[in-house]
Amino acid sequence: MEGTHNTPMNRRHSRFRTGAFAPLALPLALAVIAGCGAPDAAAGRSPASAPAAREAATALTAARLDELSLAASDLEGFDVRKPGAAETLTEDDVRTGEADCAPVSRVMWGVALGDPAATAQRRVTSALDDTAIDAAESAEELDAAFTVTSTTVSLASYDTEEQAQAAFESLSDGIAACDGGFRSTAGGTRDDGGVSAGTAPEAGDEAVAFTATIGEDGGSLGPVRAVVFRRGGTLAQFSTVNAAAVVSGEDWDFPTVLVDAQEAKLG
């Protein structure tokens, strides 16, 4: 690959750089989505690990949540930024045909669960490894080099811990109820796929993870992998997509390092 400019591999390289993300242009302009999950024995949820006796939660302010949100200094190999207004969806932007599936849709589209007192959000994108791209000598190696994840990380604080628990439970119930598939709309994108529980990380007092399929104009934009964990009266939501995988069809892993970094900041 060295010293050449018109080989098939370099043309493929150029195609990826200019076109691999085109299928996700609309949804990513609205909200970067993701998915991966797990409840307890029946629902893919990790068990609560905090002491049963806990002081009543006091809702964190939006300013405090902003301080606790992920920053570039917390991560290596990721770009972190605040989303623009055009990228941020609200619950009014997300429509779901089945009421039980609404919490799943909200997480997929980066909308906080329940009725939080305050929220904060970040977009976290894994950085391209130009060295690996330039060194790729096969289509498989090039596809691997373009495994870039885009994650919406949302923090939500609630007036009481009970409210945070109820919001979390609504998601766990939704994952179990909607495993056969459901339809939701947000910015013209539809979800015609199913939802499956994944393996929840050991994070916070309880955590859940799931994978869902997003469809647009009859084609797939999925899978979306999502994780949500609760720490006291605060929920941390992560929804992740991989644009290059839409083109390559290759499997990919949810960036668990984001969950670890966010849990550390929440304490």
N, C-alpha and C positions, 0 to 999 in steps of 0.2 A: 504493500500500500504506500510505501514511502516514495515521494517524488512523482507520483502520478496524480492526474486530475480527472481522467475520463474513463476510468475502469468501471465495471458494473458495480463494484463495491462502493466506490466513491459516489456514483450516481444514487445508490441506495442511501448512502450517508446523507446526501443532500435532500433526498425525498423525506427522510425522517425529520431532518431539521426544519423543513418548511411545511410539511403536511401532516405529520403524525398526530398533531393535536387538533386538527381541523374538526374531527367528529365531535369533540367536546367543547367547541367554541361557545355555543349558546349556554349549556349548563354551567360551564366554568365562569362565564361572564356574570352569571347570576349567583351561583353558589358552588364551591368546590365540594363534592360529595364523597362519601366513603362508606365502607362497611366491613365488619368483622365481629363475631360475638359469641357469647356463651351464657346460659342460665345455670341454676343449681341442678341437682340430679334430673329434674324433669324439664326445666326451662333453660338450662345452659348458664346459670348464674353462679358466680363464685360466692362462697359463704361470707357472711359478715365477720370481720376480724377484730373490730373495736370492742372495748368493754361495753357491757350491756348498760351500765349506768354512765350517762354522759350529760353534761350540762346542756341546758336548752340552747339551741343554736341561735345566733344573732346574725341576721342577714348581712353579708359583706356588701359594701357600697360598690357602685360601678367603678369608681376610682381605684378601690382596693383590688377588685378583680382584674383591672387593667394592669396593676403592678404585679399580680400573681400570674398573668398570662405568659406564655412562652416567649422568649426573646432569642435573638440570634446567638447571644453569648451562652445560652443554655444548651446549645446543640452544635454538633460538628457535622458538616456536610448537608446542611439544610438552610434554605432561605426562609425568613420569617417576616411577615408584614401584617399590618392591619388591613382588613378588606375595605374596599370602597363602598359607597352607598349603593351603587348599582349591583354589587355582588351580594349584598346582604338581604336575605329573605326574612319575612315574618310569618307567623302562623296563618295570616290572612292570604299569603301567597301560595300556600300549600293546600291542595284539595285532595281528599282521600275518599274513595267510594265507600269503604267499610270503616265505620267509626273506630272499631278495635285496632285498626291498622294505622290510625293517625299518628300515634307516638313513633312508630317505625319510620313513617314518612318524614316526620319532623327531624329526627336524628339524621336520616339520609341527606336531607337538604340543609343541615346546619342550623336548624331552628331549635331553640331551647324547649325542653319539655315543661309541661304544666304552666304555672303562672309565677315565674320567678320575680323577685324583688329587683334584681339587677343582673346584667349580663355583660360579657366581654368576649371578643372573638379574634382569632388569628388565622391566617392562611400560612401553612407550612409546606414548602415544596422541597423535595430532595434535589440536590444540585447535580447537574450532569457532570460526569467524569470525562473530560475531554481527552485525557490520556488514554483511557480505556477505549473510547470511541475511535481515536486515531490508530490504536494498536490492533483493533479488531481485524481478523483475517478470515472470518466466515460470517454468514448471515446470523448464525446463532449467537456468536460473540457480540455482534453489533446489536442484536435485539436485547441482549443482557445489559449492554452498556446504556441502552435507552430506557431501562426500567426506572422511570421517574414517578414518584408518588406525589399527589397533591392532597393535602389534608386540611379540612376545616376543624379547628379546635375551638370549642365553645365552652365557656364557663358560665354557670348560672347559680345564683345564690337565692335562697328562699327564706321567708320570714321565720319558719320553724323547721326543725329537722324532720318532723312528721310530714310536712309538705314536700320536702325533698325525697323522702322515702316513698310517698304516694306517686310522685312523678316517675321515680325509678321503677316502681312496681307496674305502672301503666305500660312501660316499655317491655318489661319481661312478659307481661300478659299478651302484648301485641305480637311479639315474636312467636309465641306458641300458637296464637289464634290465626296468624296470617301465613303459615308455612306453605299453604297451597297457592299463594300468589294473591295480588291485589292490584288495584290501579290508583295511582296518584298523579297529580299534575302540579308542575311548578315551572313557570316560564316556558310552557309549551312542551316540556319533556314528560313522558309518561312512563310509569312502571307497570309492566305487564308480567313481571317475573315473581318468583317465590322468594321466601325468606327462610334462611336456615340458621340455627344457633351454632355458634362456634365455641372455642375454648376461651373463656374469660381470663384475663390476666389477674394476678394477685395484686390488686390495687384498691386503695381506699377501704371503706367499710364493706362494700359489696360492689361487684362489677359484672357486666354482661357484655356479650359480643355477638355479632351476627353478620351474615353476608346476604346481600339482596341484589337483584338484577334490575337494571334500569334500561328501558327501551325508548328509542326515539325514532319516529317515522318507520316503525317496524323493525329497526335494527337495534342491536344491543350496545349499550354504553357501559355495561357492567363488566365484572361485578363491582359493587360498592361494599367495602368492608368497614364496619363500625365497631367502636368500643365506647361504653359509657361506664364511669365509676362514680360512686358517691362517697364523699368525705364529709361526714357530719351533715350540715345543711347546704352543702355545695355539690353540684353535679359537674363533671367534666365529660364533654362529648367529643368524640373523634370520628370523622367520616372521611374515608380515603378512596380515591380513584387512581388508576394508573392508565394514562392516555396511551402510552406506547403498547401496552398489553392489548388494547382494543384492536390495534393493527396486527400485532404479532400472534395474538391468541395464546401467549405464554402465561403460565400461572405466576403469581407474585405474592410476596408476604406483606402483611400489615406492618407498618413501622412501629413496633412496640417501644422503641426508644423514646418516642414522643410521650407515651403514657408514663414511662418511668420518670422522665424529666418533669412532666406536669405534676405528678404525684409528689415529687420531691419539693416542688415550689409550694404546693398547698400544705405540706407538712403533715 
